[in-house]
Amino acid sequence: MSVKYQDYYEVLGVDRNASEKEIKSAYRKMARKWHPDLHPAGEKEKAEEEFKKINEAYEVLIDPEKRKRYDQLGSRWKDGQDFQGHSGAEGMHFYSTGDFEGGGFQNSFGGGFSDFFKMFFGEEAAAGMDGSSGMGGRTGRTGRTAQRGPVKGEDLESEIELTLEEAYKGVNKSIRVSGGSVCPTCGGTGTSGRSFCAQCGGTGSRPDQKTLDVRVPAGVKEGSRIRLKGQGGDGLSGAPKGDLFLKVRLRPHPVFRLNGDSVEIDAVIRPDQALFGAKIPVQTLDGQVTLKVPPGSKNGSKLRLRGKGFPGKNKTRGDQFVRLVIDIPADLSEEEKNLYKQLYEMRKGGE
């Protein structure tokens, strides 16, 4: 029987020389990312499949004996191709899937291990895997049980969306964030008895939502991070909670454009204003001001309003740049049209 090779290192995103600590850390991160309870109904099926792959990879790589056997595939792991189970392949015996039916550990969320796993480890795995896996430690054939001291809660990240005015002036906002609390069943270990904790799926945490009142300081920009101390994941064994970091996203503005510490805006003027100069009203983040347009201004010219930009380093402010857009008004009177026509005729006669 031909089955598809499973690259367990790639599934967890770790190097083939990864330590046990690195494998556990990667598993915890991936398990939280793909835990089905953290995904909407339309994505839950995909999340369950990914979650099963992650659990299977962890089961193999965290067990020294299984990992050693798996690594003995040698250079064949690079091929990533289907292969046929048979006896004597680099000192191993491959079993058919039928040899594994009805026995062994069942992966979380109702699915068994892949055909690759069944073919590779066979009945030996079935006999020794009646629930010998867990994020907090392992029991069974290895005889090891994790001992966990206080562990600070995980730092979490979310987003907060602001208008440009809110980012400029600062604002108090109430936001609703999704996070996780320590699973009350397993106490955050991810295991219950000799198997994964059924309540949290081996992640050690349960998803929850909470509403927070956030004070956004003035002058935050796209990509800025706001730290909320103690609003992250729960700590273990009395350790403090982690922090929550809110990444700032700015909504597109209908008038202003932010470029570093500079603010840009367009101002539409008439041809006569460009030719003879004028004083025009211009919006800034602080309100309306009057801008002097010099005579002979050209379309696309930029005028500077010093200190009317966005707050930068050392509490200094950038500048605001006003780009002139010359356009003919849509509500011209007949007299005005005649004047434009006279100008056109004069220019045409001189060509």
SULKAVEN-V718294 format. One record per pair of residues at least 24 apart in sequence whose ideal C-beta (glycine too) atoms are under 7 Angstrom apart, sorted by the first residue. I is the first residue (numbers start at 1). J is the second residue. Records with the same first field share a line. If there is no record, write none. Layout:
BEGIN
I: J + J
END
This chain:
BEGIN
1: 84 + 85 + 96 + 97 + 119
2: 82 + 83 + 84
3: 82 + 115 + 116 + 119
4: 82 + 116
5: 80 + 81 + 83 + 116
6: 114 + 116 + 117
7: 77 + 80
8: 57 + 60 + 61 + 70
11: 53 + 54 + 57
12: 54 + 57 + 58 + 61
20: 62
23: 61 + 62
24: 62 + 135
27: 54 + 58 + 135
28: 135
30: 54
31: 135 + 202 + 203
32: 180 + 203
35: 201 + 203
36: 109
37: 207
38: 207
48: 109
51: 108 + 109 + 201
52: 107 + 108 + 109 + 111
55: 107 + 108 + 202
56: 107 + 113 + 114 + 117
58: 133
59: 133
62: 138
63: 142
66: 121
85: 119
94: 119 + 120
95: 119 + 122 + 123
99: 123
100: 126
104: 129
105: 129 + 130 + 131 + 132 + 133
108: 196 + 201 + 202
109: 201
130: 194
131: 193 + 194 + 195
132: 194
133: 195 + 196
134: 189 + 190 + 191 + 196 + 202
135: 190 + 191 + 202 + 203 + 204
136: 189 + 190 + 191 + 204
137: 189 + 191
139: 194
140: 194
146: 189
148: 189 + 236 + 237
149: 237
150: 235 + 236 + 237 + 238 + 239
151: 235 + 236 + 237 + 239
152: 235 + 239 + 240 + 242
153: 232 + 233 + 234 + 235 + 239 + 240 + 241 + 242
154: 232 + 233 + 242
155: 232 + 242 + 243 + 245
156: 232 + 233 + 242 + 244
157: 245 + 247
158: 244 + 246
159: 246 + 247 + 249
160: 214 + 226 + 246 + 248
161: 249 + 251
162: 216 + 248 + 250 + 251
163: 251
164: 250 + 253 + 256 + 258
165: 285
166: 216
167: 220 + 221 + 248 + 250
168: 218 + 219 + 285 + 310
169: 218
170: 216 + 217 + 218
171: 216
172: 213 + 215
173: 214 + 216
174: 211 + 213
175: 212 + 214
176: 209 + 211
177: 209 + 210 + 212 + 244
178: 207 + 209
179: 208 + 210 + 233
180: 205 + 206 + 207 + 208 + 233
181: 205 + 206 + 208 + 234
182: 234 + 236
188: 236
205: 233
214: 246
218: 311
219: 310 + 311
220: 248
221: 248
222: 248 + 249 + 250
223: 247 + 248
224: 248
255: 283
258: 310
260: 318
261: 309 + 310 + 312 + 318
262: 309 + 318 + 319 + 321
263: 308 + 309 + 310 + 318 + 320
264: 321 + 323
265: 320 + 322
266: 323 + 325
267: 322 + 324 + 325
268: 325 + 327
269: 293 + 324 + 326
270: 329
271: 326 + 328
274: 324 + 326
282: 322
284: 308 + 320
291: 322
293: 324
297: 324
299: 324 + 325 + 326
300: 324
END
